[in-house]
Amino acid sequence: TMKAVLALLSCLVASTVSAPKNDLTCSICVDVVTDIDNFLTSDTTEQEIVEFVEQICSALGAILPDLEATCKALVESQLPAIIEGLVEGNLNPQEVCNSILACP
């Protein structure tokens, strides 16, 4: 549920705020891609996925304003590749984030 996602993201952000940018971007990517992966298992349209991810990015922005822009930029530029990796490539979230160069 969204509340669980927000709680998880809050803990993630609190624990990674002091981390280097690449590690933070990687952590955010893995968490967001995991949420997308879970969301994809239901019968969803790409527009529903975009709206879902925008809610996640907004929630991140409420915690740390810089994260919202980072999250949205990552999603907007990489969402098709993320979905393709999860669905067609059967990759796990870490592998997807590696493939889109979000992780060092």
LINFENNOR-V245243 format. One line per field, one symbol per residue. ss: DSSP state (H for helix, E for strand, L for the rest). burial: + if it has 16 or more other C-alpha atoms within 10 Angstrom, else -. Layout:
ss = ???
burial = ???
This chain:
ss = LHHHHHHHHHHHHHHHLLLLHHHHHHHHHHHHHHHHHHHHLLLLLHHHHHHHHHHHHHHHHHHLHHHHHHHHHHHHHHHHHHHHHHHLLLLLHHHHHHHLLLLL
burial = -----+--++-++--+------+++++++++++++++-++--------++--+++++++++-----++-+++-++--++-+++-++----+-+++++--+-++-
